[in-house]
Amino acid sequence: MPHPAISGHPGYFLQGERLYLREVRPEDVTERYHRWMNDPDVTRFLECRFYPNSMEKLKEYVASRLGDRDNVLLAMVLQEEHRHIGNIKLGPIDWIHRTGDIGLLVGERDCWGQGYATEAIRVLTDYAFGTLNLMKLTAGAYDPNQGSIRAFQKAGFQIEGKRKRQYFCEGDYVDLVQMGLVRIGPASP
């Protein structure tokens, strides 16, 4: 099934088995979304944990990403319930070197450990390689964030290295685990 354009389409952008990805819209910034972004367990390994996230600032951020060709911010939505459970982002994209970074957040606790992150990573990876013609994708995670590291590994990413004691987390400095996935076959210029 062809993928509709991100902007202006009421439905999905990318389809997975159990979830679909679509643009995050300002109207997605609800009390529930606000709660995710201010929940210490949800943001435990995210840089946004250092600053309070107001509804206004969250809506501004989401609005600033609409139509941004270098940063694609997508909602992870369960197909059956049409429930927004988290976000996944591709960007910044380096169009010259054909690379992009993936980051994600699963905000709904009842969806943790269910494989949704891995599915979203796979769907976005297929889009990045197949449609955007990127050559390599990268991701980073705090070393204690083993759930995220496993999700990326299950999606085919490999650990490329660690930056020792890169981030301060929960009273100590922790390593940054750097992961990557290289497209098989040449990219078109």
C-alpha positions as protocol buffer text, in pm:
chain_id: "A"
residue {
  index: 1
  type: MET
  ca { x: 0 y: 0 z: 0 }
}
residue {
  index: 2
  type: PRO
  ca { x: 151 y: 339 z: -90 }
}
residue {
  index: 3
  type: HIS
  ca { x: 234 y: 575 z: 191 }
}
residue {
  index: 4
  type: PRO
  ca { x: 46 y: 906 z: 190 }
}
residue {
  index: 5
  type: ALA
  ca { x: 236 y: 1229 z: 245 }
}
residue {
  index: 6
  type: ILE
  ca { x: 292 y: 1335 z: 604 }
}
residue {
  index: 7
  type: SER
  ca { x: 134 y: 1679 z: 593 }
}
residue {
  index: 8
  type: GLY
  ca { x: -239 y: 1711 z: 570 }
}
residue {
  index: 9
  type: HIS
  ca { x: -323 y: 1339 z: 577 }
}
residue {
  index: 10
  type: PRO
  ca { x: -567 y: 1243 z: 851 }
}
residue {
  index: 11
  type: GLY
  ca { x: -452 y: 880 z: 867 }
}
residue {
  index: 12
  type: TYR
  ca { x: -128 y: 696 z: 889 }
}
residue {
  index: 13
  type: PHE
  ca { x: 200 y: 780 z: 729 }
}
residue {
  index: 14
  type: LEU
  ca { x: 382 y: 450 z: 774 }
}
residue {
  index: 15
  type: GLN
  ca { x: 217 y: 117 z: 852 }
}
residue {
  index: 16
  type: GLY
  ca { x: 356 y: -156 z: 1078 }
}
residue {
  index: 17
  type: GLU
  ca { x: 200 y: -481 z: 1196 }
}
residue {
  index: 18
  type: ARG
  ca { x: 45 y: -349 z: 1518 }
}
residue {
  index: 19
  type: LEU
  ca { x: 103 y: 23 z: 1496 }
}
residue {
  index: 20
  type: TYR
  ca { x: 120 y: 302 z: 1246 }
}
residue {
  index: 21
  type: LEU
  ca { x: 329 y: 616 z: 1242 }
}
residue {
  index: 22
  type: ARG
  ca { x: 188 y: 957 z: 1157 }
}
residue {
  index: 23
  type: GLU
  ca { x: 295 y: 1316 z: 1213 }
}
residue {
  index: 24
  type: VAL
  ca { x: 274 y: 1445 z: 1567 }
}
residue {
  index: 25
  type: ARG
  ca { x: 26 y: 1733 z: 1567 }
}
residue {
  index: 26
  type: PRO
  ca { x: -20 y: 2016 z: 1817 }
}
residue {
  index: 27
  type: GLU
  ca { x: -358 y: 1867 z: 1911 }
}
residue {
  index: 28
  type: ASP
  ca { x: -173 y: 1553 z: 2024 }
}
residue {
  index: 29
  type: VAL
  ca { x: -29 y: 1757 z: 2310 }
}
residue {
  index: 30
  type: THR
  ca { x: -296 y: 1663 z: 2561 }
}
residue {
  index: 31
  type: GLU
  ca { x: -282 y: 1624 z: 2939 }
}
residue {
  index: 32
  type: ARG
  ca { x: -170 y: 1265 z: 2881 }
}
residue {
  index: 33
  type: TYR
  ca { x: 115 y: 1378 z: 2653 }
}
residue {
  index: 34
  type: HIS
  ca { x: 210 y: 1647 z: 2904 }
}
residue {
  index: 35
  type: ARG
  ca { x: 218 y: 1381 z: 3176 }
}
residue {
  index: 36
  type: TRP
  ca { x: 458 y: 1165 z: 2969 }
}
residue {
  index: 37
  type: MET
  ca { x: 700 y: 1451 z: 2922 }
}
residue {
  index: 38
  type: ASN
  ca { x: 705 y: 1530 z: 3295 }
}
residue {
  index: 39
  type: ASP
  ca { x: 709 y: 1172 z: 3425 }
}
residue {
  index: 40
  type: PRO
  ca { x: 1053 y: 1094 z: 3575 }
}
residue {
  index: 41
  type: ASP
  ca { x: 1023 y: 726 z: 3479 }
}
residue {
  index: 42
  type: VAL
  ca { x: 927 y: 800 z: 3117 }
}
residue {
  index: 43
  type: THR
  ca { x: 1198 y: 1067 z: 3072 }
}
residue {
  index: 44
  type: ARG
  ca { x: 1456 y: 888 z: 3289 }
}
residue {
  index: 45
  type: PHE
  ca { x: 1708 y: 865 z: 3003 }
}
residue {
  index: 46
  type: LEU
  ca { x: 1607 y: 1174 z: 2803 }
}
residue {
  index: 47
  type: GLU
  ca { x: 1765 y: 1518 z: 2810 }
}
residue {
  index: 48
  type: CYS
  ca { x: 1422 y: 1680 z: 2845 }
}
residue {
  index: 49
  type: ARG
  ca { x: 1411 y: 1552 z: 3204 }
}
residue {
  index: 50
  type: PHE
  ca { x: 1619 y: 1848 z: 3319 }
}
residue {
  index: 51
  type: TYR
  ca { x: 1354 y: 2106 z: 3234 }
}
residue {
  index: 52
  type: PRO
  ca { x: 984 y: 2130 z: 3317 }
}
residue {
  index: 53
  type: ASN
  ca { x: 774 y: 2085 z: 3007 }
}
residue {
  index: 54
  type: SER
  ca { x: 470 y: 2313 z: 2992 }
}
residue {
  index: 55
  type: MET
  ca { x: 179 y: 2244 z: 2757 }
}
residue {
  index: 56
  type: GLU
  ca { x: 263 y: 2566 z: 2573 }
}
residue {
  index: 57
  type: LYS
  ca { x: 629 y: 2471 z: 2519 }
}
residue {
  index: 58
  type: LEU
  ca { x: 537 y: 2119 z: 2409 }
}
residue {
  index: 59
  type: LYS
  ca { x: 285 y: 2253 z: 2155 }
}
residue {
  index: 60
  type: GLU
  ca { x: 543 y: 2502 z: 2026 }
}
residue {
  index: 61
  type: TYR
  ca { x: 798 y: 2224 z: 1983 }
}
residue {
  index: 62
  type: VAL
  ca { x: 553 y: 1999 z: 1798 }
}
residue {
  index: 63
  type: ALA
  ca { x: 439 y: 2286 z: 1573 }
}
residue {
  index: 64
  type: SER
  ca { x: 802 y: 2372 z: 1494 }
}
residue {
  index: 65
  type: ARG
  ca { x: 859 y: 2020 z: 1361 }
}
residue {
  index: 66
  type: LEU
  ca { x: 569 y: 2022 z: 1115 }
}
residue {
  index: 67
  type: GLY
  ca { x: 710 y: 2039 z: 764 }
}
residue {
  index: 68
  type: ASP
  ca { x: 1072 y: 2020 z: 887 }
}
residue {
  index: 69
  type: ARG
  ca { x: 1245 y: 1816 z: 621 }
}
residue {
  index: 70
  type: ASP
  ca { x: 1553 y: 1759 z: 839 }
}
residue {
  index: 71
  type: ASN
  ca { x: 1365 y: 1626 z: 1144 }
}
residue {
  index: 72
  type: VAL
  ca { x: 1067 y: 1393 z: 1104 }
}
residue {
  index: 73
  type: LEU
  ca { x: 867 y: 1364 z: 1429 }
}
residue {
  index: 74
  type: LEU
  ca { x: 609 y: 1087 z: 1423 }
}
residue {
  index: 75
  type: ALA
  ca { x: 347 y: 956 z: 1663 }
}
residue {
  index: 76
  type: MET
  ca { x: 347 y: 583 z: 1736 }
}
residue {
  index: 77
  type: VAL
  ca { x: -21 y: 485 z: 1729 }
}
residue {
  index: 78
  type: LEU
  ca { x: -175 y: 145 z: 1805 }
}
residue {
  index: 79
  type: GLN
  ca { x: -380 y: 35 z: 1504 }
}
residue {
  index: 80
  type: GLU
  ca { x: -672 y: -125 z: 1685 }
}
residue {
  index: 81
  type: GLU
  ca { x: -730 y: 150 z: 1941 }
}
residue {
  index: 82
  type: HIS
  ca { x: -586 y: 445 z: 1747 }
}
residue {
  index: 83
  type: ARG
  ca { x: -409 y: 525 z: 2074 }
}
residue {
  index: 84
  type: HIS
  ca { x: -101 y: 748 z: 2063 }
}
residue {
  index: 85
  type: ILE
  ca { x: 155 y: 566 z: 2281 }
}
residue {
  index: 86
  type: GLY
  ca { x: 477 y: 753 z: 2207 }
}
residue {
  index: 87
  type: ASN
  ca { x: 691 y: 931 z: 1951 }
}
residue {
  index: 88
  type: ILE
  ca { x: 977 y: 841 z: 1722 }
}
residue {
  index: 89
  type: LYS
  ca { x: 1199 y: 1094 z: 1548 }
}
residue {
  index: 90
  type: LEU
  ca { x: 1430 y: 1072 z: 1249 }
}
residue {
  index: 91
  type: GLY
  ca { x: 1672 y: 1358 z: 1256 }
}
residue {
  index: 92
  type: PRO
  ca { x: 1867 y: 1552 z: 1216 }
}
residue {
  index: 93
  type: ILE
  ca { x: 1906 y: 1415 z: 866 }
}
residue {
  index: 94
  type: ASP
  ca { x: 2231 y: 1493 z: 687 }
}
residue {
  index: 95
  type: TRP
  ca { x: 2128 y: 1495 z: 320 }
}
residue {
  index: 96
  type: ILE
  ca { x: 2486 y: 1524 z: 192 }
}
residue {
  index: 97
  type: HIS
  ca { x: 2618 y: 1218 z: 375 }
}
residue {
  index: 98
  type: ARG
  ca { x: 2277 y: 1046 z: 372 }
}
residue {
  index: 99
  type: THR
  ca { x: 2265 y: 977 z: 745 }
}
residue {
  index: 100
  type: GLY
  ca { x: 2006 y: 1027 z: 1014 }
}
residue {
  index: 101
  type: ASP
  ca { x: 1964 y: 972 z: 1385 }
}
residue {
  index: 102
  type: ILE
  ca { x: 1667 y: 795 z: 1545 }
}
residue {
  index: 103
  type: GLY
  ca { x: 1533 y: 866 z: 1891 }
}
residue {
  index: 104
  type: LEU
  ca { x: 1212 y: 754 z: 2055 }
}
residue {
  index: 105
  type: LEU
  ca { x: 990 y: 765 z: 2359 }
}
residue {
  index: 106
  type: VAL
  ca { x: 718 y: 521 z: 2464 }
}
residue {
  index: 107
  type: GLY
  ca { x: 506 y: 726 z: 2701 }
}
residue {
  index: 108
  type: GLU
  ca { x: 236 y: 474 z: 2785 }
}
residue {
  index: 109
  type: ARG
  ca { x: 371 y: 246 z: 3058 }
}
residue {
  index: 110
  type: ASP
  ca { x: 138 y: -41 z: 2973 }
}
residue {
  index: 111
  type: CYS
  ca { x: 310 y: -52 z: 2632 }
}
residue {
  index: 112
  type: TRP
  ca { x: 662 y: -94 z: 2771 }
}
residue {
  index: 113
  type: GLY
  ca { x: 826 y: -427 z: 2693 }
}
residue {
  index: 114
  type: GLN
  ca { x: 570 y: -514 z: 2423 }
}
residue {
  index: 115
  type: GLY
  ca { x: 801 y: -473 z: 2121 }
}
residue {
  index: 116
  type: TYR
  ca { x: 638 y: -152 z: 1997 }
}
residue {
  index: 117
  type: ALA
  ca { x: 968 y: 39 z: 2000 }
}
residue {
  index: 118
  type: THR
  ca { x: 1137 y: -228 z: 1787 }
}
residue {
  index: 119
  type: GLU
  ca { x: 846 y: -229 z: 1543 }
}
residue {
  index: 120
  type: ALA
  ca { x: 852 y: 151 z: 1513 }
}
residue {
  index: 121
  type: ILE
  ca { x: 1230 y: 147 z: 1458 }
}
residue {
  index: 122
  type: ARG
  ca { x: 1194 y: -113 z: 1181 }
}
residue {
  index: 123
  type: VAL
  ca { x: 914 y: 77 z: 1007 }
}
residue {
  index: 124
  type: LEU
  ca { x: 1105 y: 406 z: 1022 }
}
residue {
  index: 125
  type: THR
  ca { x: 1427 y: 234 z: 909 }
}
residue {
  index: 126
  type: ASP
  ca { x: 1251 y: 92 z: 601 }
}
residue {
  index: 127
  type: TYR
  ca { x: 1124 y: 440 z: 518 }
}
residue {
  index: 128
  type: ALA
  ca { x: 1464 y: 603 z: 575 }
}
residue {
  index: 129
  type: PHE
  ca { x: 1646 y: 355 z: 353 }
}
residue {
  index: 130
  type: GLY
  ca { x: 1378 y: 280 z: 95 }
}
residue {
  index: 131
  type: THR
  ca { x: 1211 y: 619 z: 46 }
}
residue {
  index: 132
  type: LEU
  ca { x: 1456 y: 879 z: 170 }
}
residue {
  index: 133
  type: ASN
  ca { x: 1754 y: 689 z: 26 }
}
residue {
  index: 134
  type: LEU
  ca { x: 1963 y: 728 z: 343 }
}
residue {
  index: 135
  type: MET
  ca { x: 2276 y: 515 z: 373 }
}
residue {
  index: 136
  type: LYS
  ca { x: 2321 y: 495 z: 751 }
}
residue {
  index: 137
  type: LEU
  ca { x: 2112 y: 542 z: 1063 }
}
residue {
  index: 138
  type: THR
  ca { x: 2245 y: 602 z: 1411 }
}
residue {
  index: 139
  type: ALA
  ca { x: 2106 y: 603 z: 1762 }
}
residue {
  index: 140
  type: GLY
  ca { x: 2240 y: 659 z: 2109 }
}
residue {
  index: 141
  type: ALA
  ca { x: 2130 y: 542 z: 2452 }
}
residue {
  index: 142
  type: TYR
  ca { x: 2249 y: 573 z: 2808 }
}
residue {
  index: 143
  type: ASP
  ca { x: 2414 y: 243 z: 2905 }
}
residue {
  index: 144
  type: PRO
  ca { x: 2159 y: 171 z: 3182 }
}
residue {
  index: 145
  type: ASN
  ca { x: 1878 y: 202 z: 2925 }
}
residue {
  index: 146
  type: GLN
  ca { x: 1903 y: -162 z: 2825 }
}
residue {
  index: 147
  type: GLY
  ca { x: 1542 y: -173 z: 2700 }
}
residue {
  index: 148
  type: SER
  ca { x: 1616 y: 87 z: 2434 }
}
residue {
  index: 149
  type: ILE
  ca { x: 1948 y: -75 z: 2342 }
}
residue {
  index: 150
  type: ARG
  ca { x: 1775 y: -414 z: 2298 }
}
residue {
  index: 151
  type: ALA
  ca { x: 1497 y: -257 z: 2088 }
}
residue {
  index: 152
  type: PHE
  ca { x: 1752 y: -111 z: 1846 }
}
residue {
  index: 153
  type: GLN
  ca { x: 1952 y: -436 z: 1835 }
}
residue {
  index: 154
  type: LYS
  ca { x: 1637 y: -636 z: 1757 }
}
residue {
  index: 155
  type: ALA
  ca { x: 1578 y: -393 z: 1470 }
}
residue {
  index: 156
  type: GLY
  ca { x: 1925 y: -472 z: 1329 }
}
residue {
  index: 157
  type: PHE
  ca { x: 2137 y: -194 z: 1481 }
}
residue {
  index: 158
  type: GLN
  ca { x: 2482 y: -284 z: 1609 }
}
residue {
  index: 159
  type: ILE
  ca { x: 2675 y: -129 z: 1893 }
}
residue {
  index: 160
  type: GLU
  ca { x: 2954 y: 72 z: 1731 }
}
residue {
  index: 161
  type: GLY
  ca { x: 3113 y: 208 z: 2045 }
}
residue {
  index: 162
  type: LYS
  ca { x: 3076 y: 377 z: 2378 }
}
residue {
  index: 163
  type: ARG
  ca { x: 3158 y: 724 z: 2500 }
}
residue {
  index: 164
  type: LYS
  ca { x: 3274 y: 664 z: 2854 }
}
residue {
  index: 165
  type: ARG
  ca { x: 3102 y: 853 z: 3135 }
}
residue {
  index: 166
  type: GLN
  ca { x: 2932 y: 1086 z: 2886 }
}
residue {
  index: 167
  type: TYR
  ca { x: 2612 y: 1168 z: 3076 }
}
residue {
  index: 168
  type: PHE
  ca { x: 2513 y: 1235 z: 3435 }
}
residue {
  index: 169
  type: CYS
  ca { x: 2224 y: 1008 z: 3531 }
}
residue {
  index: 170
  type: GLU
  ca { x: 2077 y: 922 z: 3868 }
}
residue {
  index: 171
  type: GLY
  ca { x: 2374 y: 1046 z: 4069 }
}
residue {
  index: 172
  type: ASP
  ca { x: 2654 y: 901 z: 3856 }
}
residue {
  index: 173
  type: TYR
  ca { x: 2816 y: 937 z: 3515 }
}
residue {
  index: 174
  type: VAL
  ca { x: 2714 y: 671 z: 3264 }
}
residue {
  index: 175
  type: ASP
  ca { x: 2838 y: 566 z: 2922 }
}
residue {
  index: 176
  type: LEU
  ca { x: 2668 y: 660 z: 2598 }
}
residue {
  index: 177
  type: VAL
  ca { x: 2614 y: 352 z: 2381 }
}
residue {
  index: 178
  type: GLN
  ca { x: 2640 y: 445 z: 2013 }
}
residue {
  index: 179
  type: MET
  ca { x: 2458 y: 224 z: 1765 }
}
residue {
  index: 180
  type: GLY
  ca { x: 2432 y: 219 z: 1390 }
}
residue {
  index: 181
  type: LEU
  ca { x: 2278 y: 42 z: 1096 }
}
residue {
  index: 182
  type: VAL
  ca { x: 2421 y: 64 z: 745 }
}
residue {
  index: 183
  type: ARG
  ca { x: 2197 y: 8 z: 445 }
}
residue {
  index: 184
  type: ILE
  ca { x: 2280 y: -297 z: 240 }
}
residue {
  index: 185
  type: GLY
  ca { x: 2354 y: -197 z: -116 }
}
residue {
  index: 186
  type: PRO
  ca { x: 2456 y: 138 z: -257 }
}
residue {
  index: 187
  type: ALA
  ca { x: 2256 y: 455 z: -212 }
}
residue {
  index: 188
  type: SER
  ca { x: 2166 y: 649 z: -524 }
}
residue {
  index: 189
  type: PRO
  ca { x: 2334 y: 989 z: -551 }
}
